[in-house]
Amino acid sequence: MSHPPSLFGYPKEDAVAGVVVFLVAVPLCLGIAVACGVPPVSGLVAGICGGLIVPWISRSSLSVTGPAAGLTSIVLAEVSALGGLPPFLAAVLLAGLLQIVLGLIRAGRFAALVPSAVIKGMLAAIGITIIWKQLPVAFGVTGGLSDIPGQQHAGAVLIALGALAILYGWKHTPLARFKLISPALVVVVLSSVVASALQGTTLALGPAHFVDVPLGGATALWAALPRPELSALTSPAVWGAAATIAVVASIETLLSLQAVDRLDPLRRHSPPDRELVAQGAANMVSGFMGGLPVTAVIVRSGANVAAGARERLSAIVHGVLLLTSVLVAAPLLNQIPLACLAAVLIQVGLNLCKPALFATQVRLGVTQLLPFALTIVAVLALDLLKGVIAGIIIGIGFVLYENARKAVVAERGADGAWHVRFRRDGTFVSKPGVVAALGAVDDGEQVVIDGTGEYVDHDVKEVLANFAADAAHRQISVRIVGIDMTHARAGGGH
């Protein structure tokens, strides 16, 4: 009898991979927090919770959890709607509890019901949101896009452009062969050096252009952490925000889980319901400790796989290193310019809404393009959850339309009779197509209705029974094949 490898079965491989993931996670944790308009330490706390809690509960060997770019628009909207970070943290805590409940009732399987076009539209809208929110930061502006012309800072622009050049040119350099070197981390280090060199010049950055992590070790960090406003748990708005976070974070987690399982060289399967419980526990702790909501994230998980990870120990190593960096390296973190983090996030946003994605949806046709495009519009105009719900409704509408339009085909056979064949299940949504096909039959003709191998529900059977009853008055000969008409009666359905 074989036994699965233990958490500590591959210490060397997982230690190396954990270091790589840590190097990738630092700029992302900081950048996502900045993009969300919350203290940078909240992003680091979320990464620490994802690394130190999820691996002990989850059975996903290679996925890594942390703050996700996909939740940026939710955090921005809900922090503003709820009146600040403390009530939002209460919503994060509650969202974690809801995720645990979803896992316990085995709701993980239902993520597969979300149409692919809707998921792609959701991610593209998130990418667009990230880009437009980070462009002002890249220009050194504290306001919005409209403030760029009057407030742009040449030093910040220089750093952002240099960072983007490195990020997009990295794959063409010899350094791309070394897994231990993260291009995002190289960008952070070089940008910090450049920012230091610019001090004393006309391009010097001000205090508002740098990361701000509390100094003074564990005591100062604990004192500076934002706290959830637990009294807000009675607010319907907080419950609404929690439901939004729980649903979207669960969908993103389960999608990442599927992607990572496909990357796993050992082809292991990760239990989705157990993953929801693990994510819920991490979100409860993250919300209580002042951190952002977390999900399983494909960027860090992909780096984990590429670095040779084999077990969950790599995610724990990454969490330990994040905690250590916050406690002992805060002065170094505070030397990081926000403009370079904006560049990292702009690259993330562009990857989510790259032009090739739009071109693919156009090639797939209107049934894929329209739900995709309308999901993007709905997410940008409303919010993430409402946009996804709108996309799902639109997707269902297309499914119903296709079933109604193509459920049956009617054609005249070599024998001169009309042959009405079911090409897919005949349900209530197929009734308009069935009625239209039968309506084309003239008096005195022969009709063969064939439902062999397809499910035909009672509504459609009543339509057929009504047609057969009326056919006798019109001298129409009707033969029904492959459909049990035992309990169908004329006059029962229209």
N, C-alpha and C positions, 0 to 999 in steps of 0.2 A: 504493500500500500504506500503510495507516494504522499508526501506532505508538502504543503505550500511553504516557500521560503519564509523565514522569520523576518521581522522588521529590521533586524541587524544581520541579515544573511550576506550582505555585500558591503561591508563598511567602507572599503577603499573607494569603490566606484561611486557610492552614494555621497561620500564626503566631498569628492571632487565635484560631482554634479551640484551638490548643495552650495558650494562656493560660487559656481557659475551662475546659478539661479539668483543667489544673493546679489551678485554684481549687476544682473539684469533688473532685479526688483527695486533696488534703491532709487534709481531715477524715476521709475514708473510710480512707485508709492508716493514719492514727493510730488511728481508732476500731476498725478491724478488728483491729489489733495488740493493743489494750487488751482487746477482746472475746476474743481468743485467749489472754490471760494471758501475753503475751510483751512484751519491751521495745518501746515505740512506734517506736524506730528501725528495728526489724525490718520493720515495715509500710512505712516510707519506703524502705528498701533494696529491698523487693520492687517497689514502684512505680517506682523508678529503673531497676531491671533490666528491668522490663516495657517501660518507655519507651525505653531506650537499646539494647536487644538485639533484641527481637522485630521492630521495623519493618524492620531490615536483612535479615531472613531471610524473614519472612512476605510474602505477596502480598495480604493483606487491607488495602484502602486506608483503611478507616475504623474498624476495631476498635482498642480500647485495652486494654492488658494491665496487670494489677496484682493486689494481694491481693484475694481475693474473699470476700464474706460466706458464700458457699456452702461454703467449706472450714473455717469457724470450728469446727464441731463436730468435724471430723477433727483439727484442730490441738489443740484442748482435750483430746481423748481420747488422742491418740498421744503428746503431750508427757508426759502423766501416765503412760501405759503404758510408755513407753521410759525413764522415769527422768530426764527433764530435756530442756532445749532442745538441747544439743550432739548427742546421738544422733538427735534428731528432724531436725536440720539435715542430718545424713548421709542420712536417709531422703528428704529433699527433693531432695538432690543426685542420689540414686539414681533417684528418681521422674522427674527430668528426663531421665536416660539412657533409662529405659523409654519415655518419651514419644517420644524420638527414634527408638527402635526401632519403635514403633507407626507413626510416620509413614513410616519407610523401607519397612515391609512393607505400606503402604497400608491401614491398619486404620481410617482415618477414616470410611469408608462405613458401618461397622457401628454407629455411634452411632444411626443411624436405626432400629435394631432395638429400642431401648429404648421400651416403650410410653409414649404420652403421659400416661396416668394415673399411671404410675410416676414420671415426671419431675416432674409437678405435685405428687405426694405427697412426693417428695424435697425439693423447694423449700419446700413448706409446713412440713415438719418442720424444715428449716434455719431458717425464719423463727421458728418456735416456740422453738427452741433459743436463737436470738439474743435474743429478747425476755426469756426467763426469766433468761438470763445477764447481761443489761444492766440489768434492773430494780434489782438491788442497787446497781449503780454510780450509777444515776440518783438513788438515795436516799442516796448518800454512804457506802455500806456496803462494807466490804472482804470480807465473807463471802458467804453465800447468801441466798435468799429468807427463810429462817427468822430471819435476823439483823436484818431490816429494822425490826421493832417496837422493838427495844432499842438499835439503833445509828444510826438514820436521822439525817441532818444537814439541818437546815432550809435552810441556804444552798444545798446541792447540790440539794435538791428544788425550791427557787425557780428555780434556773438551768435545771434539766431541764424544768420545766413551761413556763417562758418560751420555751425552745428549741423544744419541741413546738408551742407556739402559733404561733411564727413559721413553722415548717416546714409546718404544715397550713393556715395562713392566707395563705401567700405568694402562691398563685395568685389570691387575691382583691385583691391590692394592685397599684397601678400599676407597681411595680418589676418585676413578673413579665414585663413586655414587653422588658426589657433582658437580652439573652443573656449579656452579660459578667458579670452579677451572679449568683452562685451562692447560693441560700438557705442551703445548709449552711455556706458560708464566712461569710455574714452572721451566722448563729447563733454561729459560733466567735468572730468579732470582738466581737460584742455581749456574749457570755457572758464573754469575757476582761475586757472593760471593767467589767461588773457585779461579777465576782469581785474585781477590783482595788478597786472602790468599797466592797466589803463588808469589806475588811481593817480591823481595828481595831474591828469591831462584833461582836456576839454571833453573827452569821451568817458570820463569816470562815471561809474554807476553809483546811485544813491542807495541808502539803506532799504528803501522800498523795493529795490530791484533784486534783492537776495532772499534766499530761503531763511526762515526764522524758526529755528528749533530751540526750545528752552535749554539754557545752560545750567550747570550746577549738579549734574548727576541725577540719580534716582529720585532724591527728595524734591529737587526743583521740577523734574519731569512730572512727578505725581501731582504736585501743586498746580502745575500749568495745564494739566489735561482737562478738557471740557467735560462736564458731567451731564448725564441725561436728566431731564426734568420729569421725574416719575409721576408727578401729579397730572402731567399731560396725557397719561394713559387712558384717562376717562374721556378724552376729546374724540369725537367722531372723525375729525380731520386727521388725527394721528393714526387712527385705525385704518383710514383710507390710504394714507401714505405707507403704512406697514404692509397692507395688502399689495400695493403696487411694488414695493421693494421685494417682498417675498415671491411674487409671481415672476417678475422679470429676472431676479437673481437666480431663481430655480431654473428657469428656461435657459439662461446663459450657462449655468453650471452643467446642466444635462447635455447641452450641445457640445460644450468643451469636453465633457466626459466621453462622449461618443467619438470625438475627433482624436483624443489622446489614446483611447483604446485601439483605434486604427493605426496609430503610430507605434504602439507597443510591440517591440520585436518578439516578445513571448506570447502575444495574442491573448492576453488575459481580459476577462470581462469584469467591469466594475459595477457592483449593484447600485442602481440609481436611487432606490429608496433609502438605502443606508447613507448614500452621499448627501441626500437632503437633510438627514438628521445631523450629520457632521457639519454641514454648512450652517444649519440653524444654530447649533451650539456655538460655533465661531462668531456668528452674527450677534448672538445674545451677549457674549463676552465683549466683543468689539464695541457694541453700542454702550454697554455699561462703562467701558474704559475710555470712551471718547473717540472711538475709531469709526472709520467709514464702513458701510456695508461691504461684504466680501462675496466673491464667487470663485469657482474654479476658473482659471484664466488660461487661454490657449497660448499666449505669448510666452509666459513663464513655464508652462508645462512643456511646450515645444522645445524650449532651451534645456529643460531638464532631460528630455529624451535624447536630444542631440549630444548632451554632455556625458551620456552613458549611464544614467541612473537606472537602478534596478528595483528599488523598493522605496517605501515611504520615508525612510531615514533621510533622504536627500532634502525633502521638504522641511523636515525638522531642523536640519543643519542650517538651511536658509533662514528659518525663523529665529534660531539662536543668534546667528550673525546679525540679523536686523536688530534684535534687542541689544546686542553688544554695541552696535554702531550708535544707537540712540543714547546709550548710557555713557559711552566714553569718547565718541567722535563727533559730538554736537558742534564743536567749534569748526571742524572741517566741513560739516554739512551746511553750516551757515555761510560758507564761502561760495556756495553754488548759485550762479545767476539764474533768476527765473526765466530769462529769455532762452537759455539752453534747454530747460525743461519744457518750455513751450514748443521748441523745435522737435523734441522727442515725441510729444503728444500730437503735433501736426502730422508727423510721419505715421503715427498710429491711426489718426483720423483718415488720412489719405488711403491707407491700406484698407480701411473699412468701406470707403466709397470710391474705390478706384474706377476709372472710366471703363475698364474691361468688364466690370460687373454690370454696368448699365447696357453695354453692347450685348452681353450674353442674354440679358432679359429681353432685349428687343428681338434677338434671333429666336427666342423661344415662343414668341407670339403674344397676342393680346391677353390670353388667359393667364400668362405668367407676368407680363409687363404691367398690366393694369393694377392687380393687387400689390405688386412691388412699388409702383409709383404712388398709388394712393396711400399706402402705409407710410411712405416717406412724408407725404404732405400732411397726413393726419398727425404723425409724431411731432413734426415741426410746428404745426398749428395748435395742437392740443397738448398732449404729453405722451410719454412713452407707452404707458399701459392702455390709454384710450386709443392711441394709434394702432397698437397691436390688436386690440379688440376689433377696431374698424377693419383692419386688414383681414382678420379671420372671417368676419362677416362677409366681406367682399369675396374672399376665397370660397366660402361656402356657397355664395350666390352663383359663382362661376360653375362650381360643381353641379349645382341644381340645374343651371341653364344647359350645361352640356348633356346631363342625363335626360332632360326633357327634350332636347333637340335630336339626340342621337340614339335614344333607347330602342327605337324601331326603324326598320327600313321597309318601304313598300315598293314593289316592282312587279311588272307583268311578266309571267313566266312563259315558257315555250308552249304551254298548254292553253294559253289565253287567259288564265285565271290570275287574279291579284294574289301575290304572296306577301303577307305581312309578317316579317320575322323580327323577333326580339334579339337585339345584339348585346344587351346587358339587362340587369335585373329590372323588372317592371314594378316600380313603386308609384306612390301618389304623385311624385314629381314628373313621372313619365306620362301621366294622363293627357296633358295637352298634345304631346306628340302622337299618342295612340289615337286620340280623337281626330286629329288632323289627318292621319293616315287612313283611317276608316271613312272619314268624310269625303275622301277622293273617289270612293267606290260608287259607280253608277248603278241604277236599277237594272236588274236582270243579269248581273255579272256573277262570277264565281270567285270566292275568297277563301284562301287558306291562311289561317293565323297560326304561326308556329312559335311556341315558347320553349322548345326542347332545350334542357340544360340550364335554363335561367329561372330565377325566383320571380314569381309574379304574385303581388300582394292582392288582398281582397278588393281594394278600391279599383284596381285595373280589371280584375275579373268581373266586377259589376258593370264596368264600361263595355266589356266584351259581351256579357249577358244581355245588356240593353240593345246592343247592335244586332245580336243574333235574333232577339225577339222581334225587332223592327224589320229585320231582313225578310221575314216571311211575307210581310205586306208589300215588299218591294221586289219580290221574285228574285231575291239574291240567295245564292247557295253558299252556306258558310260551313267550313270544316275547321275545328280547333284541334291542334296537335300539341302534345307535350304540356298541357295545362290542365290541372284538375279543377273542373268547373262544378264539382258536386254540390258545394254550398253557395254557389253564386246565383243570385236571383235578379231577374230584370226589375227595374224600378227602384233599386236600392241605392244607386249611385249615379251621379251626373257630372 
